[in-house]
Amino acid sequence: MSSLVEWAMFRAGRSVLDPLAAVGRFADLMVEMGRGLVEVKIWFPRTMEEAWSIGVGSLFIVLMISSFTGGVTALQAGYQFTGNIPIYVVGSLVTESVVLELGPVLVALILAGRIGARYAAELGTMRVTEQIDALESLGRSPASHLLIPRVLACLLMIPVLVVIADFVAVGTGWVIAKSTLGISNQDFAYGARVYWHPLDGWYSIIKGFFFAAAIGLISCYRGYTTQQGAEGVGRSVTGAVVTTSVLVLLLDVILAKLILKP
Amino acid sequence: MIEIKNVSKRFGSQKVLNGVNLVVNEGETMALLGPSGTGKSVLLKAIIGLIRPDRGEIIVDDQHVESLKRVALSKLRATIGYVFQNGALFDSMDVFENIRLGLTDEAEFKNPEYARTRAAECLRLVNLQPDTMKKMPAQLSGGMRKRVGIARAIAGKPKYVLYDEPTSGLDPVNSDIIDALVTRLKDELGVTSIMVTHDVRGSFRTADRIALLTGGKIVAIGPPDEFKESPVAEVRAFLERDFDLEGNGAAK
């Protein structure tokens, strides 16, 4: 009986202490990255390499996802609204849905898998094969060599990829709406403009920026704090993708509440 | 000089180091023997500040490693070369870039001509051809990776070198080359070394003193001849496999 009580107390203690320890480790990492920012000559060239790598490397998947998203939105809008509501509403619905929600969120979820998994796996493998220890033993900062370039590359490239996705999705939606619903260019353009607010484009970019921070920071944190060999790397990768995806959806709600005022 | 005073370290419920005391003098080569899992590598990592001890002091060149700030620790690390058990080469960089990162002097690091010459020199010291520089770590065998790791550790001409099993997995010829390198670094450059190893014969050839770490403590320490005659049961058990202790004490 007493061992059961001890076990329950141990589990309860761990359930409080483990998240607190994780918050502490994350804060430590942020402080390290803040200090590493002074080493511009180290992180700047690596950031450019990373940005090029994730930007070009992710372009195909982003183009594919955004094309399908725009097309499907146009088809579903046509299915729901034809006959009851003016056809130009399809233009409004495609543009607003894509720019406000689908473009940034779908791109972020795809990139959470593509970039987040890659970063967590790279850093996790470097941790378990002692490469990060080796870097430290040479008196060099893992923050400026490994972490800052990855996080900044995300902050630079993901908003750009979101903007590209917005344009491609709206364009594809336009083409699909025109070819399947018979909407004219003038009607689609009118619909796209009629409910458009100047904030909408910025909102999409701001979301891209916050999602980029979530992807970069969480995946680097999970990879950097990997423990216990190959199994640990697997756990870090899964944890990075799941945590980042959930955080993207959570940020989506918070940003909508904070920024979009009716 | 490296001084380790009453150092303890625990991982979860496992107490790995339990009041370790050790002094390594300037220019001395200390071999640290001990069964697997007794915290030899943990002790090496604590010396360079990669692991913080729970208790005790680690003093290198009169600096308390466990309480050094980031910049001071980086400066101290620049004077210490660390040879990792499996090389720990950066797999996204070729051999040259790996060795170049070992140049802890910024002026030398930024001088490509010097870096290339020094990399070739270090590769020759560990019995590798200079054209190995162009290869990626994935193209090297385990033994070659280990030797490139040693080349990286000595590239910055460190005052101290910490070796974590430098000869494990190497063939006898290359083990002898590494042993000779340790001796040469001591004789020519006065490098102070701590060598964690299971290679008992190699340690008798290269070390000035040998220590046995077991049960979280140093249980025996002394020059090779003295160590071989130690009455401590753990030492006898450890040496039995490599030496004919019942006979005249010569290596088998």
Interface residues (C-beta under 8 A of the other chain):
Chain A: R35 M126 T129 E130 Q131 D133 A134 L135 E136 S137 L138 G139 R140 S141
Chain B: K45 I48 G49 L50 R70 S74 K75 L76 R77 A78 I80 Y82 F84 Q85 N86 A88 L89 F90 D91 L101 G102 T104 G149 R152 G156
